Structure formats: C-alpha cells, structure tokens
C-alpha cells in the first residue's frame, strides 16, 4: 500500500522555509516572549466575569496561528456545545418529564463533535480502505481531495 503525503488545500499560503521562526508552539519564542506575557497581562486585568471569554479568544488566536481556516471548526464546536450545555441545564432544572430533552441535546453535541472528529480523522482512511476492498473485484476507485487533520481535534 502506498503512503500518501498530504498537501495543503487552503486559501492560506504554505509556510516558507524561513517562516519557522514565526511558528507558535509552546516552546517557541513567539509564544514565550510575546503571546504568553500578553495573554497573562490581559487575563490579570480582566474582570472575573470575562476571564472565560479571554481564555476562549486566546485559544482561537493560538490555534489559528497555524491554520486560520480551522478556527471556524473550533467555533462551530464551541457554539454547539454552549447551546447544548444551556439546553441540558434547562432540561435538568425543569420538571422530571423533560429529562429526555437533556439527553437529546447531549446526543446533538456528541453527534456534531464525533462527526467532526470522524470526518477529519478517518475520512482518508475510509476512502483508502474502500478502494483497497473494491480493487480486486474491479470496482471503481474513489478519488477525493485529501482531508487535512486539524491539530488537536482528538482532544
């Protein structure tokens, strides 16, 4: 079986050989000397009510530093889980007969998040496996654009 190297399929430019100094990982200068001190200062000055928002925005910036287009996926997951969480709490605080509503909202959250994970992590594997299975029988070979796995989607 051949090993495929994934390319980028984005509207964002590919990193140049000299752009490694601008990559932001936890041990990079950009993170340690700029991002982290700025985040800590903003967080310290933020009223308690807004600290979670500061953490969320900083997370989007940190994640988007690698691939800004994947921030949209993170935002979708955040909004779905926020809405589902609010609905689960509302169903729990209501009368007993609404407990099924909370379970439905939990199912919505699970389907969306596991759907994103399944698509981005296993789509390429699924297509490759289907092609391997169909090949001996002379079946058609499916060719789709390679799906790039967003960093940290499993977490």
C-alpha positions as CSV (number, residue, x, y, z in Angstrom):
1,X,0.0,0.0,0.0
2,X,1.4,3.4,-0.9
3,X,1.8,6.1,1.6
4,X,0.4,9.5,0.7
5,X,1.8,12.8,1.7
6,X,-0.9,15.3,2.4
7,X,-0.6,18.7,0.9
8,X,-2.4,21.9,1.9
9,X,-5.8,22.6,0.4
10,X,-6.3,26.0,1.8
11,X,-6.5,29.6,0.6
12,X,-3.7,30.4,3.0
13,X,-0.1,30.3,1.8
14,X,2.2,27.5,2.6
15,X,5.0,28.3,5.1
16,X,8.3,29.3,3.6
17,X,11.5,27.7,4.8
18,X,12.4,30.8,6.8
19,X,9.0,31.2,8.4
20,X,9.8,28.6,11.2
21,X,10.7,31.4,13.5
22,X,7.1,32.7,13.4
23,X,5.6,29.3,14.3
24,X,3.9,29.3,17.6
25,X,4.3,26.2,19.7
26,X,4.6,26.2,23.5
27,X,8.4,26.3,23.4
28,X,8.7,28.9,20.6
29,X,10.0,32.5,21.2
30,X,6.7,33.9,19.7
31,X,4.8,32.0,22.4
32,X,7.1,32.5,25.3
33,X,8.1,36.1,24.8
34,X,5.0,37.7,23.1
35,X,1.8,35.6,23.3
36,X,2.1,34.2,26.8
37,X,3.1,37.5,28.6
38,X,0.4,39.4,26.6
39,X,-2.2,36.8,27.5
40,X,-1.3,36.8,31.2
41,X,-1.4,40.6,31.4
42,X,-4.8,40.8,29.7
43,X,-6.1,37.9,31.8
44,X,-4.9,39.5,35.0
45,X,-6.6,42.8,34.1
46,X,-9.8,41.2,33.0
47,X,-12.8,41.3,35.4
48,X,-13.7,37.8,36.7
49,X,-16.9,37.7,34.6
50,X,-15.0,37.9,31.3
51,X,-12.0,35.7,32.1
52,X,-13.5,32.7,30.3
53,X,-14.0,34.8,27.2
54,X,-10.4,35.9,27.3
55,X,-9.3,32.3,27.5
56,X,-11.5,31.3,24.6
57,X,-10.3,34.2,22.4
58,X,-6.6,33.4,23.3
59,X,-7.3,29.8,22.4
60,X,-8.7,30.8,19.0
61,X,-5.7,33.0,18.3
62,X,-3.2,30.3,19.4
63,X,-5.0,27.6,17.3
64,X,-5.5,30.0,14.3
65,X,-1.8,30.9,14.3
66,X,-1.2,27.5,12.5
67,X,-4.3,27.4,10.2
68,X,-6.8,30.3,10.5
69,X,-9.3,28.4,8.4
70,X,-9.6,25.7,11.1
71,X,-10.7,28.3,13.7
72,X,-14.1,28.0,12.1
73,X,-14.3,24.3,13.2
74,X,-13.3,25.3,16.7
75,X,-16.0,28.0,16.7
76,X,-18.7,25.5,15.5
77,X,-17.8,23.1,18.2
78,X,-17.8,25.8,20.9
79,X,-21.2,27.2,19.8
80,X,-22.8,23.8,19.5
81,X,-21.5,22.7,23.0
82,X,-22.5,26.0,24.6
83,X,-26.1,25.8,23.2
84,X,-26.4,22.1,24.1
85,X,-25.0,22.7,27.6
86,X,-27.5,25.5,28.2
87,X,-30.3,23.3,27.0
88,X,-29.2,20.3,29.1
89,X,-29.1,22.6,32.2
90,X,-32.6,24.0,31.4
91,X,-34.0,20.4,30.9
92,X,-32.4,19.3,34.2
93,X,-33.8,22.2,36.1
94,X,-37.3,21.7,34.7
95,X,-39.8,19.0,35.7
96,X,-38.9,15.3,35.5
97,X,-40.7,14.7,32.2
98,X,-38.1,16.9,30.4
99,X,-35.2,14.6,31.2
100,X,-35.4,13.2,27.7
101,X,-34.8,16.7,26.3
102,X,-31.5,16.9,28.0
103,X,-30.5,13.5,26.6
104,X,-31.4,14.7,23.1
105,X,-29.2,17.8,23.5
106,X,-26.4,15.6,24.7
107,X,-26.8,13.4,21.7
108,X,-26.7,16.5,19.4
109,X,-23.4,17.6,21.0
110,X,-22.0,14.1,20.6
111,X,-23.0,13.7,17.0
112,X,-21.6,17.1,16.0
113,X,-18.3,16.6,17.8
114,X,-17.8,13.0,17.0
115,X,-18.9,13.7,13.4
116,X,-16.1,16.4,13.1
117,X,-13.6,14.0,14.6
118,X,-14.7,11.1,12.4
119,X,-14.6,13.1,9.2
120,X,-11.3,14.8,9.8
121,X,-9.5,11.8,11.3
122,X,-10.9,8.9,9.4
123,X,-12.3,10.1,6.0
124,X,-9.0,9.5,4.2
125,X,-8.6,6.1,5.8
126,X,-12.2,5.1,4.9
127,X,-11.8,6.0,1.2
128,X,-8.4,4.3,1.0
129,X,-9.8,1.1,2.7
130,X,-12.8,1.1,0.4
131,X,-10.5,1.4,-2.7
132,X,-8.4,-1.5,-1.4
133,X,-11.5,-3.6,-0.9
134,X,-13.0,-2.8,-4.3
135,X,-9.8,-3.1,-6.3
136,X,-9.6,-7.0,-6.5
137,X,-13.2,-7.0,-7.8
138,X,-12.6,-4.5,-10.5
139,X,-14.7,-1.9,-8.7
140,X,-14.4,1.8,-9.2
141,X,-11.6,3.7,-7.4
142,X,-12.8,6.7,-5.5
143,X,-10.7,9.8,-5.5
144,X,-11.4,12.7,-3.2
145,X,-9.4,15.7,-2.1
146,X,-7.3,14.8,0.9
147,X,-8.7,15.9,4.2
148,X,-6.2,17.6,6.4
149,X,-6.4,16.6,10.1
150,X,-6.6,19.7,12.3
151,X,-4.1,19.7,15.1
152,X,-5.6,18.7,18.4
153,X,-9.0,17.7,17.1
154,X,-8.8,14.5,19.1
155,X,-8.5,16.5,22.3
